[in-house]
Amino acid sequence: MGQGAALKRRDFLAASALPLLGCQEARQIEGGFLGANHERGHLLRPGEPGKDRAWPAPSATRRTRVLIAGGGVAGLAAARALRLRGMDDFAMLELEDSAGGNSRGGVVGGLPCPLGAHYLPVPGDAARDVQDLLEELSLRRRVAGRWEYDERHLCHSPQERLFIHGQWQEGLLPLPDMDAALLADYQRFARLVQQASAAAPFSIPLTASAPAPQHRALDALTFEAWLDQHQLTRAPLRWYLDYCCRDDYGAGLDTVSAWAGIHYFASRHGFQAPGDPPSAERDAGVLTWPEGNGWLTRQLAAPLGERLHIGRIVIRIAAGRHGVEVDAFNAATQSVERWQAEHCILALPLFVAARVVENPPPALREAAGQLHYAPWLVANLHIASALHDRPGAAPSWDNVVYGDNPGLGYVDATHQSLQAVPGATVLTYYRAFGIGAAGRKTLYERPWTHWRDSVLAELSVPHPDLRGKVTRLEVMRYGHAMSTPVPGVRSSAALRALQGALPLPWRRLHFAHSDLSGYSVFEEAFTQGHRRGRALVLA
């Protein structure tokens, strides 16, 4: 028997043995729902027609110079900007029991893991405010005239892999089915991204100025329609681009704008077709931690101390000529507190702000009506020991399954560990449901057991022994995880108006949220908050 035949026989025997690993007796899996308290948020829903929800009368009145409504990344950035400029007379109201929004971290089975966003790309020069934060946290420093990032926090290799046709490959761009026609599509898409970027630069974070005419044209149609125009139809390329859109925006290429689809690549690392030479931008890497971006939000929240008030549901914001009055329901005491402030920074999703601001400015009503939100599910699976692996690329930080799957794969919480032998870990699985009420309803109505079985079934394809090694599975549900950049959002005049000074009687309201950028990433949320906090101090 020749060497080639022997290799094929070994591959066949290995593949035949793998399903048997899944036949081991499944251990008892504990878990449930955690985090994002949608019951609190749903208290803001309108009551029955003709009946307003009855809140208790305020039982206490408190005063502060600046009140920040919302403790996500934008609110935390605004608080930092105030602190750095000597403004200590402020308070923050946060719905949940900890700050961080969809960038919080948790612990499952004794191991830290993400509860939402799990990485931060090394920021470009346009993101100066984020770069300054990373310097403050000793993640970035100048060495011999060059900026360097702490390698302990840069994602270790191997970074990502794709399970396709029964084995793992390095990278996420599908390669096994590549022929001349598919390679030509990859290369043509790369050229189109370069051309779009050269015509009108894409950047993160966005500016509050009107988009260039070329960006307006891209914002007028879906990414799918744009790909159809350019006859980019091959399934592997379409799958990859759809995955990228769902991963960053919560919805697929049939929903997001062509501007958003191209922005994903042109604003950061471009698109590298097979055979293209590497570039410094593509090799810049990402920063990550076992608890994901929860590491960053924990650093931002730590200095706040008693100025952070958790479990507060903002139910009313009234702006006046001489100040702002805010009523907040305290979930712990079941009472309403009234806050009086000179200014209020609204670091709230715009659909929430539109509900709680009395006599909202027209731009807020218009912008809130333009935005669509994608619900997300985040599942953390604690496994007792390392999984057996399929052939191909080695276990990576980011692991994605090719094909028509509802999920977006998983990241390994212990990937940054320097332990010599793999052991217990937490796999953090992500699923986006696209925009619309149907996905949100499904997310909240299905029991934990449904999501447990669905996640295990999907991940058992690349890991047949998974069920026998999972000890606990925690599910996090975000009903309005992120604003999705559908056509028209990038060109919204209402969103731009909310980023400037509002006329009376709303001049003391200051909006700061990633919604103002039309999509949700750390750099946008942080910059929106930082700009608002800094401008308020300098005013």
For each residue, the residues with C-beta under 8 A, 3 or more apart:
1: 5 6 9
2: 5 6
3: 6 7
4: 7 8
5: 1 2 8 9
6: 1 2 3 9 10
7: 3 4 10 11
8: 4 5 11 12
9: 1 5 6 12 13
10: 6 7 13 14
11: 7 8 14 15 391
12: 8 9 15 16
13: 9 10 16 17
14: 10 11 17 18 391
15: 11 12 18 166 391
16: 12 13 19 20
17: 13 14 20 21
18: 14 15 21 22 388 390 464
19: 16 22 23 464
20: 16 17 23 464
21: 17 18 24 388 464 465 468
22: 18 19 460 464 465 466 467 468
23: 19 20
24: 21 465 467 468
25: 468
26: 29 467 468
27: 384 467 468 469 470 471
28:
29: 26 452 467 470 471 472 473
30: 471 472 473
31: 448 452 472 473 474 475
32: 448 474 475
33: 448 474 475 476 477
34: 106 115 474 475 476
35: 96 104 106 115 476 477
36: 96 476 477 478 479
37: 40 41 95 96 97
38: 41 42 444 477 479
39: 42 43
40: 37 43 95 96 311 313 331
41: 37 38 44 95 313 352 479
42: 38 39 45
43: 39 40 53 313 315 329
44: 41 313 315 352 355 356
45: 42
46: 52 53
47: 51 52 53
48: 51
49:
50:
51: 47 48
52: 46 47
53: 43 46 47
54:
55: 315 327 329 336
56: 59 329 334 335 336
57: 336
58: 61 327 336 337 338
59: 56 335 336 337
60: 335 337 338
61: 58 337 338 339 340
62: 91 337 338 339 340
63: 339 340 341
64: 67 89 90 91 339 340 341
65: 87 89 90 341 342 343
66: 82 87 89 90 91 341 342 343 344 345 536
67: 64 90 91 92 93 324 326 339 341 343 344 345
68: 71 75 78 79 90 91 92 93 344 345 347
69: 75 92 93 314 317 326 344 345 346 347 348
70: 74 75 92 93 94 95 101 314 346 347 348 513
71: 68 75 76 92 93 94 95 96 99 100 101 301 308 310 347
72: 75 76 99 100 101 102 103 347 513 525
73: 76 77 100 101 103 293 296 297 300 514 522 525 526 529
74: 70 77 78 347 512 513 514 525 526 528 529 532
75: 68 69 70 71 72 78 79 92 94 99 101 345 347 512 529
76: 71 72 73 79 80 99 100 297 300 301 529
77: 73 74 80 81 129 133 300 512 525 526 527 528 529 530 533
78: 68 74 75 81 82 345 347 512 529 530 532 533 536
79: 68 75 76 82 83 90 92 300 304 307 529 533
80: 76 77 83 84 133 300 303 530 533
81: 77 78 84 85 529 530 531 532 533 534 537
82: 66 78 79 85 87 88 90 533 536 537
83: 79 80 86 87 88 303
84: 80 81
85: 81 82 533 534 537 538
86: 83 537
87: 65 66 82 83 90 536 537
88: 82 83
89: 64 65 66
90: 64 65 66 67 68 79 82 87 307
91: 62 64 66 67 68 307 308 309 339 341
92: 67 68 69 70 71 75 79 99 304 307 308 309
93: 67 68 69 70 71 309 312 314 326 328 339
94: 70 71 75 98 99 308 309 310 311 312
95: 37 40 41 70 71 311 312 313 314
96: 35 36 37 40 71 99 100 104 310 311
97: 37 310 311
98: 94 104 301 310
99: 71 72 75 76 92 94 96 104 297 300 301 304 308 310
100: 71 72 73 76 96 103 104 105 116 293 294 297 298 301
101: 70 71 72 73 75 104 116 297 525
102: 72 116 117 376 478 481 482 520
103: 72 73 100 116 117 292 293 294 296 297 522
104: 35 96 98 99 100 101 115 116 294 297
105: 100 112 113 114 115 289 290 291 292 293 294 295 297 298
106: 34 35 112 113 114 115 291 294 380 474 476
107: 110 111 112 113
108: 111 113 380 382 426 472 474
109: 382 424 426 471 472
110: 107
111: 107 108 290 382 413 414 424 425 426
112: 105 106 107 289 290 291 294 413 426
113: 105 106 107 108 290 291 292 380 413 426 428
114: 105 106 117 118 291 292 293 294 378 380 411 413 428
115: 34 35 104 105 106 291 292 294 378 380 476
116: 100 101 102 103 104 292 293 294 376 378 476 478 481
117: 102 103 114 292 293 521 522
118: 114 288 292 293 411 428
119: 155 286 287 288 292 293
120: 123 130 286 287 288 293 296 522 523
121: 268 269 284 285 286 287
122: 149 154 284 285 286 287
123: 120 126 127 130 131 134 204 523
124: 127 203 204 268 281
125: 128 131
126: 123 203 204 205
127: 123 124 130 131 204 205 523 527
128: 125 131 132
129: 77 132 133 526 527 530 531
130: 120 123 127 133 134 522 523 526 527
131: 123 125 127 128 134 135 140
132: 128 129 135 136
133: 77 80 129 130 136 137 296 526
134: 123 130 131 137 139 140 149 287
135: 131 132 138 139 140 141
136: 132 133
137: 133 134 296 299
138: 135 141 150
139: 134 135 149 150 153 287
140: 131 134 135 147 148 149 150
141: 135 138 147 148 150
142: 145 146 147 148
143: 146 147 148
144:
145: 142
146: 142 143
147: 140 141 142 143
148: 140 141 142 143
149: 122 134 139 140 153 154 285 287
150: 138 139 140 141 153 154
151: 154
152: 416
153: 139 149 150 287 288 289 416
154: 122 149 150 151 285 286 287 288
155: 119 159 285 286 287 288 397 415 416
156: 159 397 415 416
157:
158: 161 170 393 394 395 396 397
159: 155 156 285 286 396 397 398
160: 170 171 172 396 397 398 399 400
161: 158 168 169 170 171 172 392 393 394 395 396 398 399 400
162: 168 169 171 172 173 174 400 401 402
163: 167 168 390 399 400 401 402 461 462
164: 167 168 169 174 176 402 403
165: 176 402
166: 15 390 391
167: 163 164 390 391 392
168: 161 162 163 164 389 390 391 392 393 394 399 462
169: 161 162 164 174 175 176 392 393
170: 158 160 161 393
171: 160 161 162 175
172: 160 161 162 240 243 398 400
173: 162 186 236 240 272 274
174: 162 164 169 177 178 236 237 239 240 402
175: 169 171 178 274
176: 164 165 169
177: 174 182 236
178: 174 175 182 183 186 236 274
179: 182 183
180: 183 184
181: 184 185 234
182: 177 178 179 185 186 234 236 237
183: 178 179 180 186 187 273 274 275
184: 180 181 187 188
185: 181 182 188 189 232 233 234 237
186: 173 178 182 183 189 190 237 273 274
187: 183 184 190 191 273
188: 184 185 191 192 230 232
189: 185 186 192 193 230 232 237 241 271 273
190: 186 187 193 194 270 271 272 273 276
191: 187 188 194 195
192: 188 189 195 196 230 262
193: 189 190 196 197 262 265 266 270 271
194: 190 191 197 198 270
195: 191 192 198 199
196: 192 193 199 200 202 214 218 262 266
197: 193 194 200 201 202 262 266 270
198: 194 195
199: 195 196 212 214
200: 196 197 211 212 213 214 215
201: 197 266
202: 196 197 215 262 263 266 267
203: 124 126 206 207 267
204: 123 124 126 127 267 268 521 523 524
205: 126 127 517 523 524 527 528
206: 203 517 518 524
207: 203
208: 496 499 500 516
209: 496
210: 491 493 496
211: 200 215 216 219 259 490 491
212: 199 200 215 216
213: 200 216 217
214: 196 199 200 217 218
215: 200 202 211 212 218 219 259 490 491
216: 211 212 213 219 220 490 491
217: 213 214 220
218: 196 214 215 221 226 257 258 259 262
219: 211 215 216 257 258 259 487 488 489 490 491
220: 216 217 257 258 487 488 491
221: 218 225 226 257 258 487
222: 225 226 253 254 255 256 257 258 487
223: 226 227 241 245 253 254 256 257 258 260 261 262
224: 227 228 252 253 254
225: 221 222 228 229 258
226: 218 221 222 223 229 230 258 261 262
227: 223 224 230 232 233 238 241 253 261
228: 224 225 231 232 233
229: 225 226
230: 188 189 192 226 227
231: 228
232: 185 188 189 227 228 237 238
233: 185 227 228 238
234: 181 182 185 237 238
235: 238 239
236: 173 174 177 178 182 239 240
237: 174 182 185 186 189 232 234 240 241
238: 227 232 233 234 235 241 242 253
239: 174 235 236 242 243 402 403
240: 172 173 174 236 237 243 244
241: 189 223 227 237 238 244 245 253 261
242: 238 239 245 246 252 253 254
243: 172 239 240 246 247 400 408
244: 240 241 247 248 261 264 265
245: 223 241 242 248 249 251 252 253 255 256 260 261 264
246: 242 243 249 250 251 252 408 432 434
247: 243 244 408 430 432
248: 244 245 264 519 521
249: 245 246 256 260 264 374 482 484 485 519
250: 246 373 374 375 376 432 433 434 435 481 482 484
251: 245 246 255 256 374 432 434 435 484 486
252: 224 242 245 246 255 256 434
253: 222 223 224 227 238 241 242 245 256 261
254: 222 223 224 242
255: 222 245 251 252 434 435 484 486
256: 222 223 245 249 251 252 253 260 261 484 485 486
257: 218 219 220 221 222 223 260 261 485 486 487 488 489 490
258: 218 219 220 221 222 223 225 226 261 262 487
259: 211 215 218 219 262 263 485 490
260: 223 245 249 256 257 263 264 485 490 519
261: 223 226 227 241 244 245 253 256 257 258 264
262: 192 193 196 197 202 218 223 226 258 259 265 266
263: 202 259 260 266 267 485
264: 244 245 248 249 260 261 267 268
265: 193 244 262 268 269 270 271
266: 193 196 197 201 202 262 263 270
267: 202 203 204 263 264
268: 121 124 204 264 265 281
269: 121 265 272 279 281 282 284
270: 190 193 194 197 265 266 279 281 282
271: 189 190 193 265
272: 173 190 269 276 278 279 282
273: 183 186 187 189 190 276
274: 173 175 178 183 186
275: 183
276: 190 272 273
277:
278: 272 282 283
279: 269 270 272 282 283
280: 283 284
281: 124 268 269 270 284
282: 269 270 272 278 279
283: 278 279 280
284: 121 122 269 280 281
285: 121 122 149 154 155 159
286: 119 120 121 122 154 155 159
287: 119 120 121 122 134 139 149 153 154 155
288: 118 119 120 153 154 155 292 397 411 415 416
289: 105 112 153 292 293 294 295 296 416
290: 105 111 112 113 295 413 414 416 417
291: 105 106 112 113 114 115 294 295 298 413
292: 103 105 113 114 115 116 117 118 119 288 289 295 411 428
293: 73 100 103 105 114 116 117 118 119 120 289 296 297 522
294: 100 103 104 105 106 112 114 115 116 289 291 297 298
295: 105 289 290 291 292 298 299
296: 73 103 120 133 137 289 293 299 300 522
297: 73 76 99 100 101 103 104 105 293 294 300 301
298: 100 105 291 294 295 301 302
299: 137 295 296 302
300: 73 76 77 79 80 99 296 297 303
301: 71 76 98 99 100 297 298 304 308
302: 298 299
303: 80 83 300
304: 79 92 99 301 307 308
305: 308
306:
307: 79 90 91 92 304
308: 71 91 92 94 99 301 304 305
309: 91 92 93 94 312 328
310: 71 94 96 97 98 99
311: 40 94 95 96 97 330 331 332
312: 93 94 95 309 328 329 330 331 337
313: 40 41 43 44 95 328 329 331
314: 69 70 93 95 317 326 327 328 348 352 356
315: 43 44 55 327 328 329 336 356
316: 325 326 327 356 358
317: 69 314 324 325 326 327 344 346 353 356 357 358 509
318: 324 325 326 357 358
319: 324 344 357 358 359 505 506 507 508 509
320: 323 324 325 505 508
321: 504 505
322:
323: 320 340 341 342 508
324: 67 317 318 319 320 340 341 342 343 344 508 509
325: 316 317 318 320 338 339 340
326: 67 69 93 314 316 317 318 338 339 340 341 344
327: 55 58 314 315 316 317 336 337 338 339
328: 93 309 312 313 314 315 336 337 339
329: 43 55 56 312 313 315 334 335 336 337
330: 311 312 333 334 335 336 337
331: 40 311 312 313 334
332: 311
333: 330
334: 56 329 330 331
335: 56 59 60 329 330
336: 55 56 57 58 59 315 327 328 329 330
337: 58 59 60 61 62 312 327 328 329 330
338: 58 60 61 62 325 326 327
339: 61 62 63 64 67 91 93 325 326 327 328
340: 61 62 63 64 323 324 325 326
341: 63 64 65 66 67 91 323 324 326 344
342: 65 66 323 324 508
343: 65 66 67 324 508 509 510 536
344: 66 67 68 69 317 319 324 326 341 508 509 510
345: 66 67 68 69 75 78 510 511 512 529 532 533 536
346: 69 70 317 353 357 509 510 511 512 513
347: 68 69 70 71 72 74 75 78 512 513 529
348: 69 70 314 352 353 356 513
349: 352 353 373 480 483 513 515
350: 353 354 364 367 368 371 483 498 511 513 515 516
351: 354 355 368 371 373 480
352: 41 44 314 348 349 355 356
353: 317 346 348 349 350 356 357 360 364 368 511 513
354: 350 351 357 360 364 365 368
355: 44 351 352
356: 44 314 315 316 317 348 352 353
357: 317 318 319 346 353 354 360 361 364 509
358: 316 317 318 319
359: 319 505
360: 353 354 357 364 365
361: 357 364 365 498 502 506 509
362: 365 366 494
363: 366 367 494 497 498 502
364: 350 353 354 357 360 361 367 368 494 498 511
365: 354 360 361 362 368 369
366: 362 363 369 370 492 494
367: 350 363 364 370 371 492 494 495 497 498 515
368: 350 351 353 354 364 365 371
369: 365 366
370: 366 367 488 489 492 494 495
371: 350 351 367 368 483 489 515 518
372: 435 436 483 484 486
373: 250 349 351 435 479 480 481 482 483 484
374: 249 250 251 432 433 434 435 439 481 482 483 484
375: 250 432 433 439 440 443 477 478 479 480 481
376: 102 116 250 430 431 432 433 477 478 481 482
377: 430 431 433 443 451 475 476 477 478
378: 114 115 116 428 429 430 431 475 476 478
379: 428 429 431 451 452 455 473 474 475 476
380: 106 108 113 114 115 413 426 427 428 429 473 474 476
381: 410 426 427 428 429 455 459 466 470 472 473
382: 108 109 111 424 425 426 470 471 472 473
383: 386 387 424 425 426 427 466 469 470 471
384: 27 424 469 470 471
385: 422 423 424 469
386: 383 395 422 423 425
387: 383 395 463 465 466 469
388: 18 21 463 464 465
389: 168 394 395 463
390: 18 163 166 167 168 462 463
391: 11 14 15 166 167 168
392: 161 167 168 169
393: 158 161 168 169 170 396
394: 158 161 168 389
395: 158 161 386 387 389 399 412 422
396: 158 159 160 161 393 399 412 415
397: 155 156 158 159 160 288 411 412 415 416
398: 159 160 161 172 409 410 411
399: 160 161 163 168 395 396 409 410 411 412 462
400: 160 161 162 163 172 243 408 409
401: 162 163 405 407 409 458 459 461 462
402: 162 163 164 165 174 239
403: 164 239
404:
405: 401 458
406: 431 454 458
407: 401 410 429 430 431 455 458 459
408: 243 246 247 400 429 430 431 432
409: 398 399 400 401 429 430
410: 381 398 399 407 427 428 429 430 459
411: 114 118 288 292 397 398 399 415 427 428
412: 395 396 397 399 415 425 426 427
413: 111 112 113 114 290 291 380 425 426 427 428
414: 111 290 417 419 422 423 424 425 426
415: 155 156 288 396 397 411 412
416: 152 153 155 156 288 289 290 397
417: 290 414
418:
419: 414 422 423
420:
421:
422: 385 386 395 414 419 425
423: 385 386 414 419
424: 109 111 382 383 384 385 414
425: 111 382 383 386 412 413 414 422
426: 108 109 111 112 113 380 381 382 383 412 413 414
427: 380 381 383 410 411 412 413 459
428: 113 114 118 292 378 379 380 381 410 411 413
429: 378 379 380 381 407 408 409 410 455 458 459
430: 247 376 377 378 407 408 409 410
431: 376 377 378 379 406 407 408 455
432: 246 247 250 251 374 375 376 408 481
433: 250 374 375 376 377 436 439 440 442 443
434: 246 250 251 252 255 374 439 484
435: 250 251 255 372 373 374 439 484 486
436: 372 433 439 440
437: 440 441
438: 441 442
439: 374 375 433 434 435 436 442 443
440: 375 433 436 437 443 444 479 480
441: 437 438 444 445
442: 433 438 439 445 446
443: 375 377 433 439 440 446 477 479
444: 38 440 441 477 479
445: 441 442
446: 442 443 450 451
447: 450 451
448: 31 32 33 451 452 475
449: 452 453
450: 446 447 453 454
451: 377 379 446 447 448 454 455 475
452: 29 31 379 448 449 455 456 473 475
453: 449 450 456 457
454: 406 450 451 457 458
455: 379 381 407 429 431 451 452 458 459 473
456: 452 453 459 460 466 467 470 473
457: 453 454 460 461
458: 401 405 406 407 429 454 455 461
459: 381 401 407 410 427 429 455 456 462 463 466
460: 22 456 457 463 464 466 467
461: 163 401 457 458 464
462: 163 168 390 399 401 459
463: 387 388 389 390 459 460 466
464: 18 19 20 21 22 388 460 461
465: 21 22 24 387 388 468 469
466: 22 381 383 387 456 459 460 463 469 470
467: 22 24 26 27 29 456 460 470
468: 21 22 24 25 26 27 465
469: 27 383 384 385 387 465 466
470: 27 29 381 382 383 384 456 466 467 473
471: 27 29 30 109 382 383 384
472: 29 30 31 108 109 381 382
473: 29 30 31 379 380 381 382 452 455 456 470
474: 31 32 33 34 106 108 379 380
475: 31 32 33 34 377 378 379 448 451 452
476: 33 34 35 36 106 115 116 377 378 379 380
477: 33 35 36 38 375 376 377 443 444
478: 36 102 116 375 376 377 378 481
479: 36 38 41 373 375 440 443 444
480: 349 351 373 375 440
481: 102 116 250 373 374 375 376 432 478 520
482: 102 249 250 373 374 376 514 519 520
483: 349 350 371 372 373 374 489 514 515 518 519 520
484: 249 250 251 255 256 372 373 374 434 435 519
485: 249 256 257 259 260 263 489 490 518 519
486: 251 255 256 257 372 435 489
487: 219 220 221 222 257 258
488: 219 220 257 370 491 492
489: 219 257 370 371 483 485 486 492 495 518 519
490: 211 215 216 219 257 259 260 485 518
491: 210 211 215 216 219 220 488
492: 366 367 370 488 489 495 496 518
493: 210 496 497
494: 362 363 364 366 367 370 497 498
495: 367 370 489 492 498 499 515 516 517 518
496: 208 209 210 492 493 499 500
497: 363 367 493 494 500 502
498: 350 361 363 364 367 494 495 502 511 516
499: 208 495 496 511 516 528 531
500: 208 496 497
501: 507
502: 361 363 497 498 506 507 509
503: 506 507
504: 321 507
505: 319 320 321 359
506: 319 361 502 503 509
507: 319 501 502 503 504
508: 319 320 323 324 342 343 344
509: 317 319 324 343 344 346 357 361 502 506
510: 343 344 345 346 532 535 536
511: 345 346 350 353 364 498 499 516 532
512: 74 75 77 78 345 346 347 516 528 529 531 532 533
513: 70 72 74 346 347 348 349 350 353 516 525 528 529
514: 73 74 482 483 517 519 520 521 524 525 528
515: 349 350 367 371 483 495 518 520
516: 208 350 495 498 499 511 512 513 524 528
517: 205 206 495 514 520 524 525 528
518: 206 371 483 485 489 490 492 495 515
519: 248 249 260 482 483 484 485 489 514 524
520: 102 481 482 483 514 515 517 524 525
521: 117 204 248 514 524 525
522: 73 103 117 120 130 293 296 525 526
523: 120 123 127 130 204 205 526 527
524: 204 205 206 514 516 517 519 520 521 527 528
525: 72 73 74 77 101 513 514 517 520 521 522 528 529
526: 73 74 77 129 130 133 522 523 529 530
527: 77 127 129 130 205 523 524 530 531
528: 74 77 205 499 512 513 514 516 517 524 525 531 532
529: 73 74 75 76 77 78 79 81 345 347 512 513 525 526 532 533
530: 77 78 80 81 129 526 527 533 534
531: 81 129 499 512 527 528 534 535
532: 74 78 81 345 510 511 512 528 529 535 536
533: 77 78 79 80 81 82 85 345 512 529 530 536 537
534: 81 85 530 531 537 538
535: 510 531 532 538 539
536: 66 78 82 87 343 345 510 532 533 539
537: 81 82 85 86 87 533 534
538: 85 534 535
539: 535 536
